[in-house]
Structure formats: structure tokens, C-alpha cells
């Protein structure tokens, strides 16, 4: 292959730790976006449940936990919109930029003392902005490498470090500011983080990304415009009519909205895969790759269901069941989420170096997913030990919660970068960005399910809750591992 080809130029570019220079721009863009996201996530639950006198909204804990879970689900469901806008309208570069603008605006609204109105408006805007930005940044990372470049998985591990630097700083800084001084001050820091990310992205993309991502992969043709407008109009009308009917019948409430979104979050990936299978734009080879992808996608949903509870159930465990002193210092419950990113930053360089050294001898994606599922299982099962030792309702050391996080993060560094890489590798050409959206829909489906599941958690039944979830994850891991040979034979690159 000529070195003047796109693949040749990619293979020659080693300016950023042996990887293409454009990876640095996308690395820092995602770092600041994740700082913004995890800033809000660190304090959102406590903002919802704290009393008005402490600057919170005074919500019921069960409903508040479901809202946080469904907010996470909506974040990832909105990647479908972002994938469509990128593939058919704006291209990845512009879609990422406007996504950042919306995220900054949504966070700024939370700075203002608008109570419930500010909460719901900001959630809608941030959800849409993240849907624009997140799948397209990841898709652009995949575009920096040829499909057979052995640096690909390692590149995603480095990119994943950028995600986790932002995720590390946010809870420790914003969690402390939010719970110690003011939630609105915490949201202000979240806004500033996204503004930094936008400035960096605008400058870096012009320098290092060339023409990559400037144009949509599958632009809407003139004869398709009326059909698309009609589809969008129908969806909008259905939503409006549905909300009006709920209002008239007195069923328009938070619990019912959450339940509807739960059903949508589970159905949406299935509908998406069905549409890809029936598309004339994919080949028989593409269909085999998509079949493989569906299997690992389902496995990922079980992993994310456990992992995302580190953002919902674990803060409650920290507040209700653990001693909040570490090294003799009092910590805020919201700061425990920062340990997720800390362990990823410790593990990621090791795993990235391991995959780079092993090259083509590294484990298959199926094996990596299996390890991820087993780690998620043991992260829940390990919490049974302090509960058994101390008894139900007796607070245990926060180090047990940190150990649980350390274990689940082993699973994340094996599963998540591999999943991102596999998505860009198996995606049919016409569905590049939209397949990345489907990957994030796995997290959306998990959090949609969690919005109902977290209602079952309480301090008295914590042992049963963690035990059942852990056993289910082990069973899924065993099933997936038994299918590894069959899946390897189906993949065609």
C-alpha cells in the first residue's frame, strides 16, 4: 500500500506517544467533556435529595436515584440523534463542536437558582449536547487508524485515559465544592470545564485533523429531505400528543415518564439493529459482523448495569453504610466516584502497553469482555464481606467500597476500550457514527433498566441485592466465553 494513501499517512503519524497527532486533540476534548459530565454526576444525586435549607431540591431518595439513572440513559440514547446528525447532515467535526456548546449552556442553567425548572431544562439540553459530542469524538478516534493497524486498541486505551483524567478531577474538586459550599458553585465549575474543552477542540482540530470528519459519511440526498422532515415531524407530534394525553388523564408524573424512558431505552437498540439488517447499504459480510456485534453488545449491557451503579447506588452506600474517613480525613460521599477514574488511570497504561507488546497475540474481544463481566461480578460480591463481618446497618470502612471500585475498573479497562475499537472495526461503512451510537445505547439500556432496579436497593437488603447481581454477571460471562470460537469464525474484516 502506498504511503500516500490515507492508511499510509495514518501509519506514519506517531507524534503523540507513538500515535497520530490528532489523537491529542480528541484526547483533551473528551477529557474536558468528561470533566463537565462527571462534575454534574458527582453532585446531582445529592442536589436532588438534600433539603431546601442546604441548597438541594428535597426529593425522595428512591425517585432521585431513578432520575439520575434515567438521566444517564438519556445521555446515551441521545447518541442516536448525534450519530444521525453527523452521518447525514453536519459531519463529525461540526456535530462535536455544537454538542460542546449545548453542554456548556445546559450546565450554566444549573448555576442559576431556577430549582425544578432549571433542572429539567438543563437535563434536556445537556442530553442533546452529549449525544452530539460523545459518539462522534470516539468515531473520529477510530478514523485516525486503518482497520488493521495494531495500534488501534492501544490508541483507544490512551484516549480512554483522557476520559478518566476528566472523570478523576471532577468528583474530587466539584464534589467537594458542591457538598461543602454550594451545588450551584459546583455546576459553575462544570460549565467552565466544557468551555475550556471547546476552545481546545476548535484550535486543535484546525491544526491536526486536516479534513478528517469535515463531511457527513452518508449525506442526505435532495430527494430524501422531505421524507426525513416528515419522519421528524411525526416523532415530534407523537411525543407532544403523548404528553398531552398523560396531562389530561392525570398520569403525567416523574415515575411514569421514567417508566416510559425505561421501555424506550431497552427497545431502541433492538429497533436500531433491525433497521441496519434490512438496509440495502450493507453487504452479507457486514451482516455477519453485525451478528457478532449483537452478541457482545448484549453482554456489555450486563456489565454496564453493574458499572453504572457506582454512580447511583455507590454514593448512597458511601453516605449510608460507610465510614467517611480516609487517612483520618473526612471525605464527601460524592468524592468516592473519583476513585473509578483513578483506577482506570492506573490500569490503562499497563493494559495499553500490554496490548501493544502482544500485537496480534492479544486476547480476542470476546475474552476481554468475559474478563470485564467477571470483574463486575466480583466487585459486587466483595461487598458481602464487610456486611457479613459488621452486620446489616453497621457502617464499614470506606476502603471496602474503594476495593469494589478497584475491581470493577479492571473490567472497564478490558471491556470498554475493546468495545469502542470493535465497534469502529465491525461497523458497516454507511453506519460508522450510528454504530458508535449503538455502542452507547448499550449503556443507555443498562441505565434504563437500572432506573427500575435501583428502587429495590435499601440498606437492609443490600447483601441480597449485591449477591444476586454478582451471580447473574458470572453466568453471563460463562455463556459468552463458551461462544468465543463461533464468534471468531463469523468476523470478516
C-alpha positions in Angstrom: 0.0 0.0 0.0 1.3 3.4 -0.9 2.4 5.7 1.9 0.4 8.5 0.2 -2.8 6.7 0.9 -4.9 7.7 4.0 -3.9 4.5 5.7 -0.3 5.0 4.9 -0.3 8.6 6.3 -2.0 7.3 9.5 0.6 4.6 9.9 3.4 7.2 9.6 2.0 9.6 12.1 3.5 8.8 15.5 3.7 12.4 17.0 1.5 11.7 20.1 3.1 8.9 22.2 3.6 6.8 19.0 0.1 7.7 17.8 -1.4 10.2 15.3 -1.2 13.9 16.5 -4.9 14.2 16.0 -5.4 11.8 19.0 -4.1 14.6 21.3 -6.9 17.0 20.2 -9.6 14.3 20.7 -8.0 13.2 24.0 -8.3 16.7 25.5 -11.7 17.4 24.0 -13.1 14.3 25.7 -11.2 15.0 28.9 -12.9 18.3 29.4 -16.3 17.0 28.3 -16.0 14.2 30.9 -14.9 16.7 33.5 -18.1 18.5 32.8 -20.2 15.4 32.8 -18.8 13.8 35.9 -18.9 17.2 37.7 -22.6 17.2 37.3 -22.9 13.5 38.0 -20.9 13.7 41.2 -23.3 16.2 42.9 -26.6 15.7 41.0 -28.0 12.9 43.3 -27.1 14.9 46.4 -28.5 18.1 44.9 -31.8 16.3 44.3 -32.1 14.7 47.8 -30.7 17.5 50.0 -33.2 19.7 51.8 -34.0 23.2 50.5 -32.2 24.7 53.5 -29.0 23.0 52.3 -29.4 24.2 48.7 -31.0 21.0 47.4 -34.4 20.1 46.0 -35.6 17.9 48.8 -36.7 14.9 46.6 -37.5 11.4 47.7 -34.3 9.3 47.6 -35.8 6.5 45.5 -37.2 8.8 42.9 -34.0 10.9 42.9 -31.8 7.8 42.3 -34.1 6.8 39.4 -33.8 10.2 37.9 -30.0 10.1 38.0 -30.1 6.6 36.3 -32.6 7.7 33.6 -30.5 10.9 33.0 -27.6 8.6 32.3 -29.8 6.5 30.0 -31.0 9.6 28.1 -27.4 10.8 27.7 -26.5 7.6 25.8 -29.9 7.3 24.0 -29.3 10.8 22.5 -26.2 9.5 20.7 -28.7 8.1 18.2 -29.5 11.7 17.3 -25.9 12.7 17.3 -25.0 9.8 15.0 -27.7 10.7 12.6 -26.8 14.4 12.5 -23.1 13.5 11.9 -23.7 10.8 9.3 -26.4 12.6 7.3 -26.1 16.4 8.0 -23.1 18.1 9.5 -20.2 15.6 9.7 -18.4 14.6 12.9 -16.4 17.8 13.3 -19.2 20.3 13.4 -21.5 18.0 15.3 -18.9 17.7 18.1 -18.5 21.5 18.3 -22.2 22.2 18.6 -22.6 19.4 21.1 -20.0 21.2 23.3 -21.9 24.4 23.0 -25.1 22.8 24.2 -23.4 21.1 27.1 -21.9 24.3 28.3 -25.3 26.1 28.1 -27.1 23.3 30.0 -24.6 23.4 32.8 -24.8 27.1 33.0 -28.6 26.9 33.5 -27.9 24.8 36.6 -25.8 27.7 38.0 -28.9 29.8 38.2 -31.4 29.4 41.1 -34.2 28.0 38.9 -35.0 24.9 41.0 -37.0 22.3 39.2 -37.5 24.3 36.0 -33.7 24.7 35.7 -33.2 21.0 36.5 -35.4 19.7 33.7 -34.5 22.3 31.1 -30.8 21.7 31.7 -31.1 17.9 31.5 -32.8 18.2 28.1 -30.1 20.5 26.7 -27.1 18.5 28.2 -28.6 15.2 27.0 -28.8 16.6 23.4 -25.4 18.1 23.6 -23.7 15.0 24.9 -25.5 12.9 22.2 -24.0 15.2 19.6 -20.5 15.1 21.0 -19.6 11.8 22.5 -20.2 9.2 19.7 -18.6 11.4 17.1 -15.4 12.0 19.1 -15.0 8.3 19.5 -15.7 7.7 15.9 -13.1 10.2 14.9 -10.5 8.4 17.1 -11.3 5.2 15.1 -10.8 7.3 11.9 -7.2 8.0 12.9 -6.2 4.4 12.2 -6.6 1.9 9.4 -8.8 -1.1 10.4 -5.7 -3.4 10.5 -3.5 -1.0 12.5 -2.2 -2.9 15.5 -2.0 0.4 17.4 -5.8 0.7 17.3 -6.7 -0.8 20.7 -3.8 0.9 22.4 -4.9 4.2 20.8 -8.4 3.8 22.4 -6.7 3.0 25.7 -4.8 6.3 25.6 -8.0 8.1 24.5 -9.7 6.4 27.4 -7.1 7.9 29.8 -8.2 11.3 28.6 -11.8 10.4 29.6 -10.7 9.4 33.0 -8.4 12.3 33.8 -11.6 14.5 33.4 -13.6 11.9 35.4 -10.9 11.9 38.2 -10.7 15.6 38.6 -14.4 16.3 38.6 -15.6 14.4 41.7 -12.7 15.3 43.9 -12.9 19.0 43.1 -16.5 19.6 42.2 -17.9 17.0 44.6 -16.1 18.8 47.5 -17.1 22.3 46.4 -20.7 21.2 45.8 -21.3 19.4 49.0 -19.2 21.7 51.2 -20.1 25.1 49.8 -22.8 25.3 47.1 -24.2 23.0 44.5 -24.5 26.0 42.1 -20.8 26.7 42.5 -20.1 23.1 41.5 -22.2 23.5 38.4 -20.3 26.7 37.5 -17.1 24.7 37.6 -18.7 22.1 35.3 -19.6 24.9 32.8 -16.0 26.3 32.8 -14.6 22.9 32.1 -16.7 22.5 28.9 -15.8 26.0 27.7 -12.1 25.0 28.0 -12.8 21.9 26.0 -14.5 23.8 23.2 -11.6 26.3 22.9 -9.0 23.4 22.8 -11.1 21.5 20.2 -11.6 24.5 17.9 -7.9 25.3 17.8 -6.6 21.7 17.7 -8.9 20.4 15.0 -7.7 23.1 12.6 -4.1 22.1 13.3 -4.1 18.4 13.5 -7.2 16.8 12.0 -6.9 18.2 8.4 -10.1 17.3 6.5 -11.0 14.3 8.8 -14.6 14.5 9.9 -15.5 17.6 7.9 -18.2 16.0 5.9 -21.0 13.5 6.6 -20.4 9.9 5.7 -23.8 9.4 4.1 -25.3 12.9 3.4 -29.0 13.3 2.8 -29.8 13.5 -0.9 -32.2 16.1 -2.1 -34.9 13.5 -2.8 -34.6 12.2 0.8 -35.2 15.6 2.5 -39.0 15.6 2.5 -39.0 12.0 3.9 -36.7 12.9 6.8 -38.7 16.1 7.6 -41.9 14.0 7.7 -40.3 11.4 10.0 -39.0 14.0 12.4 -42.4 15.8 12.4 -44.2 12.5 13.2 -41.9 11.7 16.1 -42.3 15.2 17.5 -46.1 15.1 17.1 -46.3 11.7 18.8 -44.3 12.9 21.8 -46.4 16.1 22.2 -49.7 14.2 21.9 -48.5 11.5 24.3 -47.6 14.2 26.9 -50.9 15.9 26.4 -52.8 12.7 26.9 -50.9 12.0 30.1 -51.6 15.5 31.3 -55.4 15.2 30.7 -55.5 11.8 32.3 -53.5 13.0 35.3 -50.7 10.4 34.7 -48.0 13.0 33.8 -45.6 12.5 36.7 -41.9 11.7 37.1 -42.4 8.0 37.8 -44.4 7.4 34.7 -42.0 9.4 32.5 -39.1 7.3 33.9 -41.0 4.1 33.2 -41.7 5.1 29.5 -38.0 6.0 29.1 -37.0 2.7 30.6 -39.0 0.8 27.9 -37.7 3.1 25.2 -34.1 2.5 26.3 -34.5 -1.3 26.1 -36.4 -1.2 22.7 -34.2 1.3 20.9 -31.1 -0.9 20.4 -33.3 -3.7 19.0 -35.1 -1.3 16.6 -31.7 0.1 15.5 -30.2 -3.3 14.8 -33.3 -4.3 12.8 -33.0 -1.3 10.6 -29.4 -1.9 9.9 -30.1 -5.5 8.9 -32.8 -4.5 6.5 -30.7 -1.7 4.9 -29.6 -2.2 1.3 -26.4 -0.3 2.2 -24.8 -3.3 4.0 -23.3 -6.4 2.5 -23.5 -10.1 3.5 -20.1 -9.7 5.1 -21.4 -6.7 7.1 -24.4 -8.7 8.3 -22.1 -11.4 9.8 -20.1 -8.8 11.6 -23.2 -7.2 13.0 -24.4 -10.6 14.3 -21.1 -10.9 16.2 -21.6 -7.4 17.5 -25.1 -8.0 18.8 -23.8 -10.9 21.0 -21.0 -8.8 22.6 -23.4 -5.8 22.8 -25.9 -7.8 24.9 -23.0 -8.9 27.2 -21.9 -5.3 27.6 -25.4 -4.3 28.8 -25.0 -6.6 31.8 -21.6 -5.1 32.5 -22.8 -1.5 32.3 -25.8 -2.3 34.5 -23.4 -3.1 37.4 -20.8 -0.5 36.5 -23.2 2.5 36.3 -24.4 1.7 39.8 -21.1 3.1 41.0 -22.8 6.5 40.1 -26.1 5.8 41.7 -26.1 3.1 44.4 -22.5 3.5 45.5 -22.9 7.2 46.5 -25.8 6.0 48.7 -23.7 3.2 50.1 -21.0 5.8 50.9 -23.5 8.0 52.6 -25.5 5.4 54.4 -23.2 2.4 55.0 -19.6 3.5 55.2 -17.3 5.5 57.5 -16.5 8.6 55.5 -12.9 8.9 56.9 -9.9 8.1 54.9 -6.4 8.7 56.2 -8.0 10.4 59.1 -9.7 12.9 56.9 -13.4 13.4 56.3 -14.4 12.9 52.7 -17.7 13.7 50.9 -19.8 10.8 49.7 -19.8 12.3 46.2 -15.9 12.1 46.0 -16.0 8.3 46.0 -16.9 8.3 42.3 -13.5 9.8 41.6 -11.9 6.5 42.5 -13.4 5.0 39.4 -11.2 7.2 37.2 -8.2 6.9 39.5 -8.0 3.2 39.0 -8.6 3.5 35.2 -5.6 5.9 35.0 -3.5 3.3 36.9 -4.6 0.4 34.8 -4.9 1.9 31.4 -1.1 2.5 30.6 -0.4 -1.1 31.7 -3.2 -2.5 29.6 -2.3 -0.3 26.6 1.3 -1.3 26.8 0.3 -5.0 27.2 -1.8 -4.9 24.0 0.9 -3.0 22.1 3.5 -5.6 23.0 1.3 -8.5 22.3 0.1 -7.2 19.0 -1.8 -9.8 17.1 -1.3 -12.3 20.0 -3.6 -10.3 22.4 -6.8 -11.9 23.6 -9.9 -11.7 21.4 -12.6 -9.1 22.1 -14.8 -11.9 23.5 -12.2 -12.9 26.0 -11.7 -9.2 27.1 -15.5 -8.9 27.5 -15.6 -12.1 29.6 -12.9 -10.7 32.0 -14.9 -7.5 32.2 -18.1 -9.3 33.2 -16.3 -11.4 35.8 -14.7 -8.3 37.3 -18.1 -6.6 37.6 -19.5 -9.7 39.3 -16.7 -9.8 41.9 -17.0 -6.0 42.5 -20.5 -6.6 43.9 -19.7 -9.9 45.6 -16.8 -8.4 47.6 -19.2 -6.1 49.4 -20.8 -9.1 51.0 -17.7 -9.5 53.2 -18.0 -6.3 55.3 -21.7 -6.7 55.5 -21.2 -10.2 56.9 -18.5 -9.1 59.3 -20.1 -6.0 60.6 -23.8 -6.9 60.3 -26.6 -5.2 58.5 -26.9 -1.5 59.1 -23.4 -1.2 60.8 -21.1 1.2 58.9 -18.0 -0.3 57.5 -14.7 1.1 56.3 -14.8 3.1 53.1 -11.8 1.1 51.9 -14.2 -1.8 51.1 -16.1 0.4 48.7 -12.8 1.5 47.2 -11.8 -2.1 46.8 -15.1 -2.8 45.0 -14.4 0.1 42.6 -10.9 -1.1 42.0 -12.2 -4.5 40.9 -15.0 -3.2 38.6 -12.4 -0.9 36.9 -10.3 -3.9 35.9 -13.4 -4.9 34.0 -13.8 -1.4 32.4 -10.3 -1.2 31.0 -10.6 -4.6 29.5 -14.2 -4.2 28.1 -14.8 -0.5 27.2 -11.8 0.4 25.0 -12.1 -3.0 23.3 -15.8 -2.3 22.7 -15.1 1.1 21.2 -12.4 -0.4 19.0 -14.6 -3.4 18.0 -17.5 -1.0 17.1 -15.4 1.0 14.7 -13.9 -2.2 13.3 -17.2 -4.1 12.6 -19.3 -1.1 11.6 -20.7 -1.1 8.0 -19.4 2.0 6.2 -22.7 3.7 5.9 -23.3 3.4 9.6 -20.0 4.4 11.1 -21.2 7.1 13.5 -24.5 5.4 14.0 -22.8 2.1 15.1 -20.9 4.1 17.7 -24.2 5.4 18.8 -25.4 1.8 19.2 -22.4 1.0 21.4 -23.5 3.8 23.7 -27.1 2.5 23.6 -25.8 -0.5 25.5 -25.1 1.8 28.4 -28.5 3.5 27.8 -30.3 0.2 28.0 -28.4 -0.7 31.2 -29.2 2.6 32.9 -32.8 2.4 31.7 -33.1 -1.0 33.4 -31.3 0.4 36.4 -33.9 3.2 36.8 -36.3 0.5 37.9 -33.7 -1.9 39.5 -32.2 0.7 41.9 -35.6 1.0 43.6 -35.0 -2.5 45.0 -31.9 -1.3 46.9 -32.0 -0.5 50.6 -29.7 -0.9 53.5 -31.5 -3.9 55.0 -31.5 -5.9 51.7 -28.1 -4.7 50.4 -26.5 -8.2 50.8 -29.2 -9.9 48.7 -29.1 -7.1 46.1 -25.3 -7.3 45.6 -25.3 -11.1 45.7 -27.9 -11.7 43.1 -26.5 -9.2 40.7 -23.0 -10.7 41.1 -24.2 -14.3 40.4 -26.1 -13.2 37.2 -23.0 -11.5 35.9 -20.9 -14.7 36.4 -23.5 -16.7 34.5 -23.4 -14.3 31.5 -19.6 -14.3 31.5 -19.5 -18.1 31.3 -22.0 -18.2 28.4 -20.1 -15.5 26.4 -16.8 -17.3 26.9 -18.3 -20.6 25.6 -19.3 -18.7 22.4 -15.8 -17.2 21.6 -14.8 -19.7 18.9 -18.1 -19.4 17.0 -17.9 -15.6 17.1 -14.3 -15.5 15.9 -15.2 -17.6 12.8 -18.0 -15.1 11.9 -15.9 -11.9 11.9 -14.9 -10.8 8.4 -12.7 -7.7 8.0 
